[in-house]
Amino acid sequence: MKKISATYVLPVAVIALTGLAACGEDTARTEQASMSERPLVIAHRGASGYLPEHTLEAYALAVEQGADFIEPDLVITKDGVLIARHENELSDTTDAAQKFPDRKTTKTIDGREVEGWFSEDFTLDEIKTLRANERVPFRDQSNNGRFEIPTFAEVLALRARLSSESGRTVGIYPETKHPSYFAGLDMPLEEPLLRALEDADLNRADAPVFIQSFEVTNLMKLNALTEVPLIQLIGGSADHEIEAMGFDGIASYADGIGPAKGLIIPMDREGRTGPPSDLVERAHAAGLLVHPYTFRPEPEFLPAQYGGDAAAELCAFAALGIDGLFTDATDIALKAFSESCPMAVRSTP
């Protein structure tokens, strides 16, 4: 894969999202040097702060709010169809337990024993009988049971339609969930993911696409199969494989990292933040983009020092030079970047 430096990918992404993707590299660099860019706003599971996550309705609302990218997590059905769910265990976000009580089982996934209802045990026709529920207890539950579980192909079709209707290019940011586990079932995620992108004319280096994964092996395999930019996700706890490779090692197969936000600005159990780390600076030095996760607006998720002000947290991270971020509330992030910590943004000519 052709690796692209962190100083170049972000302007190209912003240009593409405002209809200027045809600009040459020199133009992009010149424009970047002359103005400050806000981070890309990636709608985490759609507008998941407002509607049940990973539904077409949540993705559409996020785009209406102004999201640059929508993020579908991908698992697979018994008959080999990619669907948008955060986990292959379905009972947290659907009514699978009520509709299929006899399908409950226990599996070992990535070394952890999990009890529940699993996507790989259901055909797509069965999945389509399910309805999505709100996962977070203190969020609005009034839309439970209203929305279907979408396939990845349906999410891609929605992205294309919303791009056309809005007059701007909406990006797609899929994550492979438990790819090694599925590969062990002879149900690999990589090939159907790339076929779907190919069918949507998005399997190319300049498409508005990032593919993300926590698994190094999965990304290395994808690196050999596609030119689409890849993002190595990094959890909040130590990942010794990633630590051993370092950022230069990650840059050999990926174009960026998606770190847990606590790796950039740490927070203790009492909700107090510490001094920022040098992660952003070190990643950029290796030519990697930095897209931390997950920014949520509710006080339950915010550091205590911000007093419930989500914009304060967003501005603190933007000041450190992050290239994008995952958020449950696109509208709040964009308002913060335009009002609380204003940054110039290119407009369509």
C-alpha positions as CSV (number, residue, x, y, z in Angstrom):
1,M,0.0,0.0,0.0
2,K,1.1,3.5,-0.7
3,K,1.5,5.2,2.6
4,I,0.3,8.8,2.9
5,S,1.7,11.2,5.5
6,A,-0.5,12.5,8.3
7,T,0.1,16.1,7.0
8,Y,-1.4,15.2,3.6
9,V,-4.3,12.8,4.3
10,L,-6.4,15.2,6.3
11,P,-6.5,18.0,3.8
12,V,-7.3,15.5,1.0
13,A,-10.1,14.0,3.1
14,V,-11.6,17.4,3.8
15,I,-11.3,18.4,0.1
16,A,-13.0,15.2,-0.9
17,L,-15.9,15.8,1.5
18,T,-16.5,19.3,0.0
19,G,-16.4,18.3,-3.6
20,L,-12.7,19.3,-4.3
21,A,-11.2,15.8,-4.6
22,A,-9.9,16.7,-8.1
23,C,-7.4,19.2,-6.7
24,G,-3.8,18.2,-7.2
25,E,-1.3,17.4,-4.4
26,D,0.4,20.8,-4.7
27,T,-2.9,22.6,-4.3
28,A,-3.8,20.6,-1.3
29,R,-0.5,21.2,0.4
30,T,-0.7,25.0,-0.4
31,E,-4.2,25.2,1.0
32,Q,-3.3,23.2,4.1
33,A,-0.4,25.5,4.9
34,S,-2.6,28.6,4.8
35,M,-5.3,27.5,7.1
36,S,-6.1,25.4,10.2
37,E,-8.3,22.4,9.7
38,R,-10.8,21.0,12.2
39,P,-10.6,17.3,12.9
40,L,-12.7,14.9,10.8
41,V,-15.9,14.1,12.6
42,I,-16.6,10.4,12.4
43,A,-20.2,9.4,13.5
44,H,-19.5,6.5,15.9
45,R,-22.1,3.9,15.0
46,G,-24.1,6.7,13.5
47,A,-25.9,9.3,15.6
48,S,-25.7,6.8,18.5
49,G,-26.3,9.5,21.1
50,Y,-29.8,10.0,19.8
51,L,-31.0,6.8,18.0
52,P,-30.2,3.1,18.4
53,E,-26.7,2.5,17.1
54,H,-25.9,0.9,13.7
55,T,-29.3,1.5,12.1
56,L,-29.9,3.3,8.8
57,E,-31.8,5.9,10.7
58,A,-28.9,6.6,13.0
59,Y,-26.5,6.9,10.1
60,A,-28.9,9.2,8.2
61,L,-29.3,11.5,11.3
62,A,-25.5,11.7,11.7
63,V,-25.2,12.8,8.0
64,E,-28.0,15.3,8.5
65,Q,-26.0,16.7,11.5
66,G,-23.0,17.1,9.3
67,A,-20.8,14.0,9.9
68,D,-17.8,13.6,7.6
69,F,-17.8,9.8,8.0
70,I,-20.3,7.2,9.3
71,E,-18.9,4.1,11.1
72,P,-20.4,0.7,10.7
73,D,-19.0,-2.2,12.7
74,L,-19.2,-5.4,10.8
75,V,-20.0,-9.0,11.8
76,I,-21.3,-11.8,9.5
77,T,-24.4,-13.9,9.3
78,K,-24.7,-17.7,9.0
79,D,-25.1,-17.3,5.2
80,G,-22.1,-15.0,4.8
81,V,-23.7,-11.5,4.7
82,L,-22.0,-8.6,6.5
83,I,-24.3,-6.7,8.8
84,A,-23.8,-3.7,11.0
85,R,-23.5,-4.6,14.7
86,H,-21.0,-3.6,17.3
87,E,-20.7,-7.2,18.4
88,N,-21.7,-10.6,17.0
89,E,-23.5,-11.1,20.3
90,L,-26.9,-9.6,19.5
91,S,-28.9,-9.4,22.7
92,D,-27.4,-6.1,23.9
93,T,-28.7,-4.2,20.9
94,T,-31.6,-6.3,19.4
95,D,-34.6,-8.3,20.5
96,A,-33.0,-11.6,19.5
97,A,-33.5,-13.1,23.0
98,Q,-37.2,-12.5,22.8
99,K,-37.7,-13.7,19.2
100,F,-35.3,-16.7,19.3
101,P,-35.1,-17.9,22.9
102,D,-33.9,-21.3,21.9
103,R,-30.8,-19.9,20.1
104,K,-29.0,-18.9,23.3
105,T,-25.6,-20.5,23.5
106,T,-22.1,-20.0,24.9
107,K,-19.0,-19.4,22.8
108,T,-15.3,-18.5,23.3
109,I,-14.5,-15.3,21.4
110,D,-11.0,-13.9,21.4
111,G,-10.2,-16.0,24.5
112,R,-13.3,-14.8,26.4
113,E,-16.4,-16.9,27.2
114,V,-19.5,-15.2,26.0
115,E,-23.2,-16.3,26.5
116,G,-25.9,-15.0,24.2
117,W,-27.2,-14.9,20.7
118,F,-24.7,-14.7,17.8
119,S,-24.9,-13.3,14.3
120,E,-23.2,-16.3,12.8
121,D,-26.0,-18.6,14.0
122,F,-28.7,-16.6,12.1
123,T,-29.4,-16.3,8.4
124,L,-30.0,-12.9,6.9
125,D,-33.7,-13.6,6.7
126,E,-33.8,-14.3,10.4
127,I,-31.7,-11.2,11.1
128,K,-34.2,-9.1,9.2
129,T,-36.9,-10.1,11.7
130,L,-35.0,-8.5,14.5
131,R,-35.3,-4.9,15.6
132,A,-32.7,-2.7,17.2
133,N,-32.7,-1.5,20.8
134,E,-30.8,1.3,22.6
135,R,-27.8,-0.1,24.3
136,V,-27.1,2.7,26.9
137,P,-29.7,2.6,29.7
138,F,-29.8,6.3,30.3
139,R,-30.3,7.2,26.7
140,D,-33.7,7.6,24.9
141,Q,-35.4,4.2,24.8
142,S,-38.5,5.3,22.9
143,N,-37.2,4.0,19.5
144,N,-36.6,0.5,20.7
145,G,-38.2,-2.1,18.3
146,R,-38.6,0.4,15.4
147,F,-35.5,-0.1,13.2
148,E,-34.1,-3.0,11.2
149,I,-30.6,-4.4,11.4
150,P,-28.9,-3.2,8.1
151,T,-26.5,-5.1,5.9
152,F,-23.2,-3.4,5.0
153,A,-24.5,-3.2,1.4
154,E,-27.5,-1.2,2.6
155,V,-25.3,1.1,4.6
156,L,-23.1,1.7,1.5
157,A,-26.2,2.4,-0.6
158,L,-27.4,4.8,2.0
159,R,-24.0,6.6,2.0
160,A,-24.3,7.0,-1.8
161,R,-27.8,8.3,-1.6
162,L,-27.1,10.8,1.2
163,S,-24.0,12.0,-0.6
164,S,-26.1,12.7,-3.7
165,E,-28.9,14.4,-1.7
166,S,-26.6,16.5,0.5
167,G,-24.3,17.6,-2.4
168,R,-21.2,16.5,-0.5
169,T,-19.3,13.2,-0.2
170,V,-20.0,11.3,2.9
171,G,-17.2,8.9,3.9
172,I,-17.5,5.3,5.2
173,Y,-15.4,4.0,8.1
174,P,-16.0,0.2,8.6
175,E,-14.5,-1.8,11.4
176,T,-13.9,-5.5,11.3
177,K,-15.1,-7.1,14.5
178,H,-13.4,-10.3,15.7
179,P,-11.9,-11.1,12.3
180,S,-9.6,-13.9,13.7
181,Y,-12.6,-15.5,15.4
182,F,-14.6,-15.5,12.2
183,A,-11.7,-16.7,10.2
184,G,-11.5,-19.7,12.5
185,L,-15.1,-20.5,11.6
186,D,-14.1,-20.3,7.9
187,M,-16.1,-17.1,7.7
188,P,-13.4,-14.5,6.9
189,L,-14.5,-10.8,6.9
190,E,-11.9,-9.4,4.6
191,E,-13.1,-10.7,1.2
192,P,-16.8,-9.8,1.6
193,L,-15.8,-6.4,2.9
194,L,-13.6,-5.7,-0.1
195,R,-16.2,-7.1,-2.5
196,A,-18.8,-4.8,-1.1
197,L,-16.5,-1.8,-1.4
198,E,-15.7,-2.9,-5.0
199,D,-19.4,-3.1,-5.8
200,A,-19.8,0.5,-4.5
201,D,-16.7,1.7,-6.4
202,L,-15.0,2.4,-3.1
203,N,-12.1,-0.1,-3.2
204,R,-9.4,2.4,-4.2
205,A,-6.9,4.6,-2.5
206,D,-8.6,7.9,-3.1
207,A,-12.1,6.7,-2.0
208,P,-13.6,8.4,1.1
209,V,-13.0,5.2,3.1
210,F,-10.9,4.1,6.1
211,I,-10.9,0.5,7.3
212,Q,-10.2,0.0,11.0
213,S,-9.4,-3.0,13.2
214,F,-7.9,-3.8,16.6
215,E,-6.3,-6.9,15.0
216,V,-2.8,-6.5,13.5
217,T,-3.0,-9.7,11.4
218,N,-6.3,-8.6,9.9
219,L,-4.9,-5.2,8.9
220,M,-1.7,-6.8,7.5
221,K,-3.9,-9.1,5.3
222,L,-6.0,-6.1,4.2
223,N,-2.8,-4.2,3.4
224,A,-1.9,-6.9,0.8
225,L,-5.4,-6.8,-0.7
226,T,-6.5,-3.2,-1.0
227,E,-5.2,0.4,-1.4
228,V,-7.9,1.7,1.0
229,P,-6.3,3.5,4.0
230,L,-6.1,1.4,7.1
231,I,-6.4,2.4,10.8
232,Q,-4.9,0.4,13.7
233,L,-7.2,0.7,16.7
234,I,-5.4,0.8,20.0
235,G,-7.3,0.0,23.2
236,G,-6.9,1.7,26.6
237,S,-5.1,-1.3,28.1
238,A,-1.6,-2.3,27.1
239,D,-1.3,-4.2,23.8
240,H,2.1,-5.8,23.9
241,E,2.2,-6.6,20.2
242,I,1.5,-3.0,19.2
243,E,3.9,-1.7,21.9
244,A,6.7,-3.9,20.6
245,M,6.1,-2.7,17.0
246,G,6.0,0.9,17.8
247,F,4.6,3.6,15.5
248,D,7.1,2.9,12.8
249,G,6.1,-0.7,12.7
250,I,2.4,0.2,12.5
251,A,3.2,2.6,9.6
252,S,4.5,-0.4,7.6
253,Y,1.0,-1.7,7.1
254,A,-1.4,1.1,8.2
255,D,-2.0,4.8,7.6
256,G,-3.2,5.8,11.0
257,I,-4.1,4.9,14.5
258,G,-7.4,5.0,16.4
259,P,-6.3,5.2,20.1
260,A,-8.6,5.2,23.1
261,K,-8.7,8.9,24.1
262,G,-7.3,8.1,27.5
263,L,-4.0,7.3,25.8
264,I,-3.8,10.9,24.7
265,I,-5.2,12.7,27.8
266,P,-5.3,10.2,30.7
267,M,-8.1,10.1,33.2
268,D,-8.1,8.5,36.6
269,R,-10.9,6.7,38.3
270,E,-12.2,9.8,39.9
271,G,-12.5,11.5,36.5
272,R,-9.5,13.7,36.9
273,T,-7.3,14.2,33.8
274,G,-3.6,14.2,33.8
275,P,-1.1,16.0,31.5
276,P,-1.4,15.0,27.8
277,S,0.9,12.4,26.5
278,D,3.1,12.8,23.4
279,L,1.2,10.1,21.5
280,V,-0.1,12.5,18.8
281,E,3.3,14.0,18.2
282,R,5.0,10.6,18.0
283,A,2.4,9.1,15.7
284,H,2.6,12.1,13.3
285,A,6.4,11.7,13.3
286,A,5.9,8.2,12.0
287,G,3.5,9.5,9.3
288,L,0.3,8.2,10.9
289,L,-3.0,9.9,11.3
290,V,-4.6,10.0,14.8
291,H,-8.3,9.4,15.2
292,P,-9.1,8.9,18.9
293,Y,-12.3,7.4,20.3
294,T,-15.0,7.8,21.7
295,F,-16.3,11.3,22.5
296,R,-19.7,11.2,24.2
297,P,-21.6,14.2,25.5
298,E,-23.2,12.9,28.6
299,P,-21.7,13.8,32.0
300,E,-21.3,10.1,32.8
301,F,-18.6,9.9,30.1
302,L,-16.9,13.3,30.6
303,P,-13.9,14.1,32.8
304,A,-15.1,15.7,36.1
305,Q,-13.1,18.9,35.5
306,Y,-15.2,19.9,32.5
307,G,-18.4,20.2,34.5
308,G,-20.5,18.4,31.9
309,D,-19.2,20.7,29.1
310,A,-18.6,18.3,26.1
311,A,-17.1,21.1,24.0
312,A,-14.3,21.7,26.5
313,E,-13.1,18.1,26.1
314,L,-13.4,18.3,22.3
315,C,-11.4,21.5,22.2
316,A,-8.7,20.1,24.5
317,F,-8.1,17.2,22.0
318,A,-8.3,19.4,18.9
319,A,-5.6,21.7,20.4
320,L,-3.3,18.6,20.4
321,G,-3.5,18.3,16.7
322,I,-5.6,15.1,16.3
323,D,-6.7,14.5,12.7
324,G,-10.2,13.2,13.4
325,L,-12.3,11.7,16.2
326,F,-15.2,9.3,16.8
327,T,-18.2,10.8,18.5
328,D,-21.7,9.8,19.4
329,A,-22.9,13.4,18.8
330,T,-21.8,14.8,15.5
331,D,-23.8,18.0,16.1
332,I,-22.1,18.8,19.4
333,A,-18.6,18.2,17.9
334,L,-19.2,20.4,14.9
335,K,-20.7,23.2,17.1
336,A,-17.7,23.0,19.4
337,F,-15.2,23.3,16.4
338,S,-17.1,26.3,15.0
339,E,-18.0,28.1,18.2
340,S,-16.0,27.0,21.2
341,C,-12.7,26.3,19.5
342,P,-13.3,27.8,16.0
343,M,-11.3,26.5,13.1
344,A,-11.3,27.3,9.4
345,V,-13.1,24.8,7.2
346,R,-13.1,24.8,3.4
347,S,-16.3,25.5,1.7
348,T,-17.5,24.2,-1.7
349,P,-16.7,26.8,-4.4
